[in-house]
Amino acid sequence: MPQALVTGGRGFIGSQLVRTLVRGGWQVRVLDLPTTPHDALQGVEHEFYGADITDPQSFGAAFKGVDAVFHLAAIPRDWGPAKLFFAVNRDGTRNVLQAAIDAGVERFVQMSSLAVHKYRPYFEADENAPCDATYPPYATSKIAAERIVRDYQDRGLIQTTIVRPGMVIFGPWDRMAFVPMVDALRKGQFGFVNGGRGRFCYSYVENLTAGMVRAAKSEEAAGGTFVLADDGAISWREYATAICDALDFKQSKLSLPYPLLVPLAGAMHLGAHLVRSKAGPPLTLYRIKVASCDLHWSNAHAKQVFGYDPTVGFAQGLQRTIDWYREHYPTG
C-alpha cells in the first residue's frame, strides 16, 4: 500500500485530496498546523503530524517511508506582508522539498496557481503563458516556489510535478471562497465587474484531486507543469446565477466598469495600508482584475500527457457543493 504525505491536508483542497487518496488505497499522513480545524477529515483514516512548514525541526518523522508528497500548504490570500508570503510559500516549499529528499521520497507534487501569470485576457491559454505576475505577493511567492521545484527536478534530486488548478476551485468544505460568495449573494452585496462577462476556467475539487493523484502516478508527468481545470468555461454572471438559482436567491444586478473600480480599489488599498489592516480592504486591485476579463487556461496538456479526466460536470459538482452548504449552514 503506497504512503502519501499531504501538507495542508486539513484545508479545503487538502482534505478532499486525503479522501481521494484513501479511496484509492493509499495510507495517508497529514502535515498541518495543529490549530487548523480538522472537521473536514472526521471519519477519514489518516495519521496527523502537527507542524509548521517554516520550521523543518517540527516535521519529526512525518516524511519517513513516504512514497509521494503532495505539497498544498500555503497562504492563498491577496493581502498581507510580502515577507510572510515568501516565508511560507517559497521557503516553506524549499523546506518540504528538502525533507522529502532527505527521506528518500520518490515523487513530489506541488500545488501552484494560475496567479503566476500576469492577468490579461486569456482564452484557451496553456502552461507556456509567461509567469510574469508582479502583484500581489502571493503570486510572486508562488513563482519563486515553482522555480525552486524546477531547480530540484533539474538537478535530479527528486521527481516533481507542478499543478495549477482553475481560476475558481469549488466544492464541499470551501469556506474561504464559496461561503463568503454565497453570503454576499444572499445579502444582495455581490457585484460584477464589466457586467460579469469575464469567462474563467474552474476546477471542481474532486476532479482536481483525482488529477493530482493521477499525475503523481504518471512517469510521463514527472518534470512537467499542468493546468488541472475542468472542461469548458463559465462567466462570473453565469456562475453567480447558477448559485442563486440553486438557493432561490434574487439575482445580483450590481455592476461597475473596470476603469471606475481601479481608483476606488486603489484608495481602499492605500487606506488599509495606512492603518496597517490585517484583514485588508473590501476591494483590491487583484480582485477586480480577476473579474474584469477572460482568464481561461486549457487542460489539454494534462489530458494528453497523463490522461487527466475531469468526470464530474459543473452542474453535478455545484449541486454537491450546495448540498454541503445547506447541511452546514441551514440558516444561511
FIMARVO-986717 format. One line per field, with one value per residue (C-alpha): residue in one letter; x, z negated, y. Coordinates in nm, 3 decimals, decimal comma. Each point is the difference from the previous one (the first is absolute). Example, Ala and Ser with C-alpha at 12.3 -4.5 7.8 and 13.67 -1.06 7.14 Angstrom:
# FIMARVO-986717
r <- [A; S];
x <- [1,230; 0,137];
z <- [-0,780; 0,066];
y <- [-0,450; 0,344];
//
This chain:
# FIMARVO-986717
r <- [M; P; Q; A; L; V; T; G; G; R; G; F; I; G; S; Q; L; V; R; T; L; V; R; G; G; W; Q; V; R; V; L; D; L; P; T; T; P; H; D; A; L; Q; G; V; E; H; E; F; Y; G; A; D; I; T; D; P; Q; S; F; G; A; A; F; K; G; V; D; A; V; F; H; L; A; A; I; P; R; D; W; G; P; A; K; L; F; F; A; V; N; R; D; G; T; R; N; V; L; Q; A; A; I; D; A; G; V; E; R; F; V; Q; M; S; S; L; A; V; H; K; Y; R; P; Y; F; E; A; D; E; N; A; P; C; D; A; T; Y; P; P; Y; A; T; S; K; I; A; A; E; R; I; V; R; D; Y; Q; D; R; G; L; I; Q; T; T; I; V; R; P; G; M; V; I; F; G; P; W; D; R; M; A; F; V; P; M; V; D; A; L; R; K; G; Q; F; G; F; V; N; G; G; R; G; R; F; C; Y; S; Y; V; E; N; L; T; A; G; M; V; R; A; A; K; S; E; E; A; A; G; G; T; F; V; L; A; D; D; G; A; I; S; W; R; E; Y; A; T; A; I; C; D; A; L; D; F; K; Q; S; K; L; S; L; P; Y; P; L; L; V; P; L; A; G; A; M; H; L; G; A; H; L; V; R; S; K; A; G; P; P; L; T; L; Y; R; I; K; V; A; S; C; D; L; H; W; S; N; A; H; A; K; Q; V; F; G; Y; D; P; T; V; G; F; A; Q; G; L; Q; R; T; I; D; W; Y; R; E; H; Y; P; T; G];
x <- [0,000; 0,161; 0,059; -0,081; 0,064; -0,230; 0,113; -0,292; -0,214; -0,259; -0,093; -0,271; 0,198; 0,232; -0,281; -0,158; 0,337; 0,032; -0,342; 0,096; 0,323; -0,166; -0,265; 0,282; 0,167; 0,271; 0,108; -0,003; 0,183; -0,109; 0,242; -0,170; -0,002; -0,141; -0,247; -0,160; -0,362; -0,021; -0,374; 0,035; 0,195; -0,227; -0,044; 0,282; 0,284; 0,333; 0,299; 0,044; 0,325; -0,034; 0,276; 0,089; 0,161; 0,212; 0,163; 0,156; 0,083; -0,372; -0,040; 0,114; -0,038; -0,279; 0,195; 0,149; -0,114; -0,211; -0,029; -0,156; -0,032; -0,286; 0,093; -0,307; 0,084; 0,013; -0,144; -0,250; -0,112; 0,035; 0,087; 0,284; 0,371; 0,227; 0,237; -0,266; -0,099; 0,360; 0,076; -0,289; -0,054; 0,360; 0,219; -0,258; 0,002; 0,378; -0,022; -0,256; 0,198; 0,321; -0,173; -0,145; 0,343; 0,165; -0,265; 0,042; -0,346; -0,036; -0,268; -0,090; -0,318; -0,014; -0,328; 0,061; -0,240; -0,100; 0,077; 0,360; -0,118; -0,055; -0,369; -0,086; -0,265; 0,068; -0,219; 0,110; 0,346; 0,248; 0,278; 0,248; -0,161; 0,264; 0,035; 0,023; -0,224; 0,138; -0,292; -0,119; 0,273; -0,196; 0,057; 0,368; 0,066; -0,163; 0,225; 0,299; -0,127; -0,039; 0,358; 0,124; -0,197; 0,137; 0,354; -0,022; -0,144; 0,273; 0,270; -0,143; -0,067; -0,366; -0,275; -0,242; -0,327; -0,155; -0,377; -0,201; -0,375; -0,264; -0,063; -0,289; 0,011; -0,329; -0,143; -0,108; 0,195; 0,094; -0,041; 0,255; -0,164; -0,335; -0,160; 0,087; -0,127; -0,328; -0,034; 0,057; -0,253; -0,257; 0,040; -0,008; 0,356; 0,172; 0,100; 0,141; 0,277; -0,089; -0,335; 0,152; 0,089; 0,352; 0,035; 0,226; 0,113; -0,103; 0,074; -0,250; 0,206; -0,054; 0,114; 0,303; 0,113; -0,058; 0,223; 0,271; 0,009; 0,008; 0,288; 0,193; -0,030; 0,105; 0,362; -0,085; -0,112; 0,336; 0,170; -0,313; -0,239; -0,370; -0,326; -0,260; -0,314; -0,332; -0,130; -0,167; -0,026; -0,253; -0,054; -0,029; -0,361; -0,078; 0,174; -0,184; -0,331; 0,044; 0,057; -0,296; -0,229; 0,106; -0,061; -0,303; 0,175; -0,078; 0,243; 0,266; -0,027; 0,290; 0,276; 0,266; 0,250; 0,362; 0,138; -0,229; 0,097; 0,378; 0,025; -0,253; 0,198; 0,322; -0,139; -0,117; 0,342; 0,175; -0,234; 0,044; 0,376; 0,007; -0,194; 0,200; -0,311; 0,054; -0,327; 0,059; -0,246; -0,340; 0,113; 0,348; 0,158; 0,060; -0,367; -0,133; 0,264; -0,099; -0,360; 0,067; 0,098; 0,020; 0,242; -0,019; 0,267; -0,042; 0,047; 0,106; 0,362; -0,097; -0,244; 0,263; 0,286; -0,161; -0,367; -0,149; -0,375; -0,227; -0,305; -0,225; -0,183; -0,063; -0,369; 0,065; 0,298; -0,193; -0,293; 0,232; 0,142; -0,347; -0,106; 0,300; -0,074; -0,360; 0,107; 0,260; -0,168; -0,372; -0,094; 0,209];
z <- [0,000; 0,107; -0,260; 0,067; -0,198; 0,056; -0,132; -0,069; -0,016; -0,234; 0,246; 0,265; 0,284; -0,227; -0,183; 0,330; 0,122; -0,315; 0,072; 0,361; -0,103; -0,266; 0,247; 0,237; -0,252; -0,131; -0,359; -0,071; -0,234; -0,046; -0,094; -0,106; -0,274; -0,322; -0,027; 0,341; -0,026; 0,081; 0,038; 0,375; -0,075; -0,263; 0,069; 0,257; -0,097; -0,011; -0,219; -0,110; -0,055; -0,152; 0,153; 0,160; 0,346; -0,090; -0,276; 0,132; -0,355; -0,061; 0,270; -0,213; 0,178; 0,228; 0,321; -0,097; 0,231; 0,219; 0,372; 0,113; -0,150; 0,102; -0,104; -0,041; -0,312; 0,088; -0,075; 0,285; -0,067; 0,201; -0,299; -0,249; -0,041; 0,271; -0,265; -0,131; 0,344; 0,095; -0,335; 0,041; 0,374; 0,119; -0,295; -0,130; 0,337; -0,017; -0,350; 0,101; 0,313; -0,195; -0,264; 0,276; 0,160; -0,333; -0,062; 0,345; 0,130; 0,369; 0,110; -0,090; 0,126; -0,047; -0,010; 0,175; 0,145; 0,322; -0,191; 0,117; 0,329; 0,020; 0,065; 0,348; 0,232; 0,044; 0,163; 0,066; -0,124; -0,103; -0,251; 0,219; -0,073; -0,166; -0,379; -0,024; -0,289; -0,212; -0,244; -0,256; -0,213; 0,011; 0,376; -0,008; -0,286; 0,203; 0,296; -0,233; -0,134; 0,352; 0,079; -0,303; 0,098; 0,355; -0,129; -0,215; 0,298; 0,236; -0,244; -0,013; -0,373; 0,018; 0,258; -0,013; 0,157; -0,022; 0,028; 0,044; -0,071; 0,175; -0,088; -0,225; -0,208; -0,156; -0,191; -0,347; -0,292; 0,191; -0,276; 0,138; 0,332; 0,052; -0,336; 0,010; 0,358; -0,097; -0,295; 0,225; 0,255; -0,272; -0,136; 0,344; -0,046; 0,281; 0,293; 0,345; 0,197; 0,359; -0,033; -0,107; 0,359; -0,080; 0,052; -0,204; -0,034; -0,318; -0,192; -0,192; -0,293; 0,053; 0,362; -0,111; -0,268; 0,224; 0,257; -0,258; -0,097; 0,363; 0,064; -0,295; 0,144; 0,352; 0,109; 0,297; -0,234; -0,180; 0,055; 0,150; -0,080; 0,059; -0,017; -0,175; 0,091; 0,095; 0,355; 0,130; -0,121; -0,196; -0,056; -0,340; 0,083; 0,087; -0,312; -0,233; 0,174; -0,044; -0,375; -0,035; 0,190; -0,218; -0,325; 0,118; -0,040; 0,196; 0,283; -0,061; 0,223; -0,139; 0,255; 0,060; 0,284; -0,067; 0,064; -0,270; -0,251; 0,035; -0,190; -0,256; -0,071; -0,002; -0,263; -0,214; 0,038; -0,115; -0,293; -0,118; 0,032; -0,200; -0,289; 0,027; 0,046; -0,041; 0,170; 0,300; 0,188; 0,121; 0,359; 0,142; 0,338; 0,026; -0,050; 0,257; 0,252; -0,042; 0,082; 0,280; 0,296; 0,132; -0,203; 0,147; 0,032; 0,177; -0,161; 0,333; -0,104; -0,312; 0,204; 0,260; -0,235; -0,279; 0,088; -0,230; 0,000; -0,190; -0,016; -0,230; 0,204; -0,114; -0,087; -0,199; -0,182; -0,086; -0,131; -0,231; -0,124; -0,056; -0,188; -0,230; -0,051; -0,097; -0,245; -0,174; 0,036; -0,034; -0,093; 0,276];
y <- [0,000; 0,330; 0,272; 0,366; 0,316; 0,299; 0,337; 0,230; -0,313; 0,149; 0,275; 0,006; -0,159; -0,195; -0,179; -0,103; -0,124; -0,213; -0,151; -0,068; -0,169; -0,215; -0,114; -0,092; -0,229; 0,233; 0,035; 0,373; 0,231; 0,359; 0,276; 0,321; 0,260; -0,151; 0,287; -0,061; -0,125; -0,369; -0,056; -0,057; -0,318; -0,149; -0,369; -0,007; -0,232; 0,184; 0,075; 0,359; 0,191; 0,345; 0,210; 0,333; -0,012; 0,304; -0,209; -0,324; -0,105; -0,046; -0,265; -0,292; -0,333; 0,119; -0,068; -0,337; -0,280; 0,229; -0,073; 0,330; 0,345; 0,227; 0,353; 0,219; 0,201; 0,370; 0,342; 0,058; 0,358; 0,320; 0,216; -0,010; 0,071; -0,138; -0,132; -0,236; -0,131; -0,073; -0,163; -0,242; -0,044; 0,014; -0,098; -0,245; -0,176; -0,027; -0,146; -0,262; -0,091; -0,045; -0,212; -0,218; -0,045; -0,079; -0,268; -0,156; 0,098; -0,083; 0,248; 0,358; 0,169; 0,376; 0,189; 0,330; 0,256; 0,175; 0,319; -0,045; 0,154; 0,374; 0,030; 0,116; -0,146; -0,371; -0,264; -0,357; 0,097; -0,268; -0,054; 0,190; 0,337; 0,220; -0,018; 0,377; 0,101; 0,284; 0,033; -0,104; -0,164; -0,325; -0,018; 0,093; -0,242; -0,278; 0,081; -0,027; -0,334; -0,141; 0,098; -0,191; -0,310; 0,009; 0,051; -0,314; -0,190; 0,124; -0,103; -0,351; 0,013; -0,108; -0,047; 0,291; 0,107; 0,347; 0,036; 0,318; -0,026; 0,205; 0,363; -0,100; -0,318; -0,104; -0,292; -0,113; 0,151; 0,315; 0,255; 0,245; 0,093; -0,174; 0,077; 0,375; 0,021; -0,165; 0,236; 0,302; -0,128; -0,065; 0,354; 0,161; 0,124; -0,191; 0,217; -0,064; 0,164; 0,089; -0,173; -0,332; -0,089; -0,120; -0,375; -0,223; -0,358; -0,179; -0,319; -0,206; -0,121; -0,374; 0,027; 0,198; -0,244; -0,302; 0,171; 0,063; -0,366; -0,108; 0,241; -0,143; -0,349; 0,101; -0,024; 0,220; 0,279; 0,014; 0,334; 0,156; 0,283; -0,054; 0,193; -0,215; 0,189; -0,154; 0,000; 0,314; 0,357; 0,202; 0,371; 0,164; 0,087; -0,363; -0,129; 0,237; -0,069; -0,376; 0,046; 0,236; -0,237; -0,294; 0,191; 0,201; 0,336; 0,313; 0,062; 0,261; 0,310; 0,202; 0,059; 0,264; 0,045; -0,089; 0,354; 0,137; -0,268; 0,046; 0,332; -0,123; -0,317; 0,201; 0,235; -0,292; -0,163; 0,315; 0,046; -0,358; 0,036; 0,321; -0,150; -0,324; -0,209; -0,372; -0,091; 0,224; 0,223; -0,124; 0,059; -0,055; 0,057; -0,374; -0,088; 0,243; -0,110; -0,364; 0,088; 0,249; -0,220; -0,354; -0,213; -0,348; -0,266; -0,333; -0,343; -0,156; -0,054; -0,198; -0,208; -0,079; -0,082; -0,201; -0,038; 0,264; -0,059; 0,243; -0,227; 0,204; 0,264; 0,355; -0,048; -0,315; 0,152; 0,314; -0,205; -0,196; 0,330; 0,146; -0,315; 0,036; 0,367; -0,067; -0,269; 0,217; 0,340; -0,083; 0,355; 0,160];
//
